[in-house]
């Protein structure tokens, strides 16, 4: 196998689930535990071990308040993820996960962790990625409910998976834009910018979907046919962002340098398309005062005037029960846009 370079990174999926037989077993367990049965984490206990066939997950510090003012505990966070796992897990499949750990809850310090910690359950799958330095990092893969609960129990509030799957980490499945308000801009401008981005992509016949970030902005994703490299996708995203800035100078900026960004604009951040970058996953709870959730929304909802705090840990489950997974179309192999004609 060739050595890693700046634009080529050998990767390999390892551990439980890496063989076809194991993957089939994983899919069976996932279907049984995330659709037909509800996993109930008891209240009033400090720790518990949950069984999934031959897999055991130890959940600890369950009474710790991750949002003291809202009285939301670590147990409540775990229960949320267990409840939404049937719609969340398909978006995490086969992708390396960067862990952002909040050991003391949403208001405490956090740290990023790429390597799967040891000791860990023997059934945690890994995506081993060789970097240009020659360093190989073993990222965890969240393929099923046991793995999901394991990673959340580490103190991960939101989930940050790669855009490319583990079998080729240089060729992503998505082009996307992170719409982030620059100081002085309001969320109404973020909504307006999202509609501008939608219309621009529509003019290119690019299908796209939106979700709230759960923090301050909106994410717009374009499902693409896998083939272009991450650098090529980044280049196309940059070109689109610069055109949007030129056409809407009083609303949008694509300026990467923080000190140079004009106040009161919305940053159309194309740089999150760079290799190794991640954004909070769909259905991720965010460490915000209201425990907001990164939630799929319709374009009509954006037109009507949604707010970030409309979608929270305490109400997103009912929304999913009513609407299902609004981002399910992004998983389809048939509805992906071919960037080939746009490559230089």
Secondary structure as UniProt FT lines:
FT   STRAND          11..14
FT   TURN            16..17
FT   HELIX           20..31
FT   HELIX           32..36
FT   STRAND          48..52
FT   TURN            53..54
FT   STRAND          55..59
FT   TURN            62..63
FT   STRAND          65..67
FT   HELIX           68..70
FT   STRAND          72..73
FT   HELIX           74..88
FT   HELIX           89..91
FT   TURN            92..94
FT   STRAND          96..101
FT   TURN            103..104
FT   TURN            106..107
FT   STRAND          111..113
FT   TURN            122..123
FT   STRAND          125..130
FT   TURN            132..133
FT   STRAND          136..141
FT   HELIX           145..153
FT   TURN            154..155
FT   STRAND          160..161
FT   TURN            166..167
FT   TURN            169..170
FT   STRAND          174..181
FT   TURN            183..184
FT   HELIX           187..203
FT   TURN            204..205
FT   STRAND          209..212
FT   STRAND          218..224
FT   TURN            226..227
FT   HELIX           230..247
FT   TURN            249..251
FT   STRAND          252..253
FT   HELIX           258..260
FT   TURN            263..264
FT   STRAND          266..269
FT   HELIX           271..273
FT   TURN            275..276
FT   TURN            282..283
FT   TURN            289..290
FT   STRAND          292..293
FT   STRAND          296..297
FT   HELIX           299..304
FT   HELIX           308..310
FT   TURN            313..315
FT   HELIX           316..323
FT   TURN            326..327
FT   HELIX           328..331
FT   HELIX           340..342
//
